[in-house]
Every structure is written in structure tokens, then in C-alpha cells.
Amino acid sequence: MMRIVFLCGVLVLLVGCDGVITFEPPNKPSPCPDGVCPDEGKCPFALVPPLDLPIELRARNYGGGSCFHAGTENVLRHQNLHKIADYWRSHFSGGASVSTIARIAEDIGLKYAYTSIGDPEFLEWCSRTRRGASITYYSSHAITFCGYVGGNAILTDNNNPKRDIKVPKATFLRNWRGYGGQAFTVVYSPSPPRPWKG
């Protein structure tokens, strides 16, 4: 009887959740007060990018330069929209700008957000809410912004999705704005962090 009551209480807690879940391992004091980790080696979550898509699910560039589409596919998969990601990949390809991606999202009824003016607060929000974003980066290219870890931006290039790219935050923001400052995300619930050993 006690177990049933406890499980019901947990279910109510999860149903009422706003999509942001903070988890601390049981019986361990938080080594990261207020989410700030002075020593990343003592805080496992501080080493994991907010958009932490398994390599097997990361989209590769396809269809003759569909990099913005591939980045969007990564964002969709990370937010548990796998069927829509499959649909996106099978129906949309070729070069695109953030306005093209936003129009497609509008046409298929997705909730989304984007910037086309290099607003750094947009990327802060994408990182803080663990949504990530598809962004313009490099000349005539788009990649996946996985969020901030420590003082670095973590990026995944869909031409080589098996490895993450780490760029100091100030350098990254300067480069991103220089490459057009475009970023797009969908607004759903991100996947929970992958398990880790403490």
C-alpha cells in the first residue's frame, strides 16, 4: 500500500512538471550549488552538453547541402519528435535559411522559435532549457548548437556528426554573428540527460 501511494505521488509530480527537471543523485550533496560548478571534474552534469544526442541518432548532411535541415532534424530528435524528424528528412532538402526552416515548421504545425539577428540571449535560452538549436555557422553552412558547457559552446557539424566541436563562448558568438546569426529551435520537451555514473 505504501508503495502505491508513493508512486502516485511521483506521477502527480511529473504530470505537473513544466518540462524542466532538476535531478540530483540520491544521498549525495550537490557539488554544484545553484547550478554553478567551480570544478567541472566534480560535477558530471557540467561536462555534458544540454543537447546530448547519441551519435547513432545524429543527422548527417544529405541531399546536396541540406545542412540547416539536418541540424533541425537533430533538434527534433532531441525533443522526442522522431516521426516528425523522419518526415522532415524525407520531404525537405537543399539550401535553406532560418526563414525557410520557420516557414516549413509553420506549415506542418510545429511550435518554434528563432532569431535572425544574432541575439545571444536566444542561444542562452536554448542552452538553459536544453533545447539546442540549428544555427548558421561557417561559410554557407549550418550545424547544431548543443549548448554551453563551462565557458565553451558545444557544436555538432552534420558533415562529421561523430565528434563534438568545443569553441570558447566569446569566439563562438563573434563567429556565429559573422556567419549570419541565425538560429532555430522547436519548443517541446527535451530528452532527459543520459545516465551517468557518479
N, C-alpha and C positions, 0 to 999 in steps of 0.2 A: 504493500500500500504506500509506504513512504517513497519508494522509487517512482511509482506512477505520478504522485504529486510533484516530485522534483522534476521529472521530465516535462510535465505540463507547464511548470513554471519556466523552464528553459524555452519551450516552444513559444510561449507568450512573449518572452523577451526577444526572440529572433523575429517574430512576426512584426513586432512594433519597431524594429530597427530601421534607422534612416539610411542604411546602406554602408555605414562606416562602422566597422567592428574593430575594437582595440583588444588585442589578446596578449596576456602575459602568461608565461608558463606557470603552472601551479607550484606553490611553495618556494618560489624564487623571488627575491626582491628585484625590483626593476633597476637594471643598471643604467637606464636611460631616462632620468627624470624629465618630465614634460616633453618627451619625445626627442630630447637633445642628447646626443651621445658624445661625451667628451673623448671617449676611447672606443673607436669603432670595433676594435678587437674583442671587446667585452659585450657588444650588443649585436647579436646575429641579425636582427632586422635592419640594422643600419647598413649592412653590406648588400642587401637585396633591393634591386630596383623596384619601384612601385608597380610597373608593368613588367611582370616576370613570366613571360610566356615560354612554356617549354619549347626547346629547339624543334621538336617534331611538329609543332603547330605554327611555327613562324613562316610567314608567306615569303616566297621568292618572287622577284620581279618576273613578269610574264607579258606576253602579247605585245612585244615591241615597245617597251618603255611605259609600262603601267605602274610606275613606282608609287604614285600617290594612291592608286587603288590598292596596291599590295600593303602599304602602310595602314590604310584604312581597314583592310582585312585583319591585320594584326590587332588593331584596336577593337574591332567587332568580336574577334575570338576571345580576347582578354575579358570582355564584358559578357561572356557566355551567350553570344549571338551567333552560334556556329552555322545554323541553317542560312541566316542572312549573309554571313561571310561567304558561304559556298555559292549562294545566289549572286552576290556581288562579283565574285571572281568569274563566274560563268557568263555574266551578262555585260560587264563593263571592263573596258581596257583602253589602252592608248594614253597619250599625254593628257594631263588634267591639271587644273589649278584648284585652289580651295573653293572657288565659287562653283566649279563644275561638280566637285565632290558634295558640296552643300545642296546643290540642286537635285542630285541623284538621291541623297538622303531624304530630302523633302518629298520627292516623287514617290518613294517607297514607304513613306510614313515613319521615318525614324526621328527620335528626339536627338538633337545635336547642338553643338556649339562650335564656334570657330573665330579666328582672328585673321585679318589680312593686313594688319598694320604693325606687326611685330610687338604686340603687347606682352611684356614679360609676366604680368600678373596672370594672364591666361595660362601660361605654362606652369606657373606656381600652383594654380588651382588644379590643373591636370595631374600634377605630381602629388599634391596633397590628398586628392580624392582617389588616387591610384587608377585613374582612367587612361593616362598616357595620351598620345596624340600622333597623328600622321602630320609631318611637317616638311616644308621645303628646306633642303639642305644640300650643299654642294651645287655646282653649276647645273641647272636644268635637271634637278633630281629631287626626290622626296624620300624620306626614311621614317622610321618610327622613333619618337621621343618616348623613352621608357620612364623618365622622371629623374629626380635629383637624388644622389646618394652622397652624403657629405658635401663637399664643395664642388662636385662634378655633375655634369649631365651625362646620363647613360643613354646611348643611342643604338639602334639596330638597323643596319643597312640591308635592304632586301636583296641586294646583289650578293651579299655574303652574310646570311642571317644566323650562321652558327656562332658568330663571335660578337660580343658587345663592344661598343666604342665608348671610351671614357674621355670627356673633354672638360677642362676646368670651366666652371659656370660662366664667368665673365667672358671668356673666349668664345664659348658656345653661343651666348646671347648676341655678341657682336657679329659672329659669323651668320647666325640664323637671320638676323635683321638684314645683313648684307645679301643673303640669298632670297630675300623677299618677305621674310617674317610672316609666312602663312602657317597656320596650324588648324587642325580639325580633330574633333572627337565626338563620339556619341555619348549620350548621357543615360547610362544604365548602371547596373551593379557590377563592379569588377569581380573577378575571381578572387577567392581568398588566397592569402600568401601560401606558397608551397611549404610543406612541413620541413622543419629543421631540427637538428639535434643540439641541445644546449649543453 
